[in-house]
């Protein structure tokens, strides 16, 4: 069992609809943007494949 005797700093980070400070902002991380772009390209690829199948039949 461990006991915490001292805490130097406690940070709480959460996204809220009404920020406490006017200079506060939030951005989507690069990983999320990359995933969204990948999903978009996959949808386009599927649409192209379906169109190719339609043209070949």
C-alpha atoms as one frame of an Amber mdcrd trajectory, in Angstrom:
protein
   0.000   0.000   0.000   1.263   3.479  -0.864   0.441   6.778   0.794   0.681
  10.119  -0.994   2.094  12.663   1.433   2.558  15.651  -0.875   1.244  16.852
  -4.241   3.207  19.582  -6.024   0.608  20.369  -8.656  -2.815  19.022  -9.574
  -4.050  19.635 -13.109  -7.565  19.016 -14.317  -8.102  19.221 -18.059 -11.487
  18.913 -19.726 -13.284  20.339 -22.742 -16.254  22.499 -21.814 -18.817  24.500
 -23.763 -18.224  27.689 -21.751 -14.473  28.219 -21.128 -13.343  30.021 -17.977
 -10.931  32.253 -19.919 -11.543  34.098 -23.206  -8.154  33.033 -24.570  -8.957
  29.328 -24.216  -9.153  27.227 -27.380  -9.253  23.566 -28.358  -7.981  21.887
 -31.525  -8.409  18.422 -32.947  -5.173  16.470 -32.713  -3.238  15.494 -35.823
  -4.024  11.816 -35.304  -7.761  12.532 -35.461  -7.353  14.628 -38.604  -5.328
  11.865 -40.242  -8.006   9.313 -39.367 -10.745  11.542 -40.775  -8.766  12.009
 -44.003  -8.154   8.248 -44.248 -11.870   7.555 -43.800 -12.725  10.147 -46.458
 -10.297   8.550 -48.921 -11.685   5.089 -48.165 -15.215   6.298 -48.967 -13.997
   7.766 -52.252 -12.178   4.534 -53.090 -15.318   2.481 -52.428 -17.385   4.845
 -54.585 -14.875   4.484 -57.435 -14.873   0.698 -57.138 -18.679   0.606 -57.194
 -18.732   2.850 -60.246 -16.195   0.615 -62.002 -18.354  -2.449 -61.228 -21.430
  -0.660 -62.554 -19.633   0.255 -65.790 -18.315  -3.296 -66.270 -21.720  -4.959
 -65.923
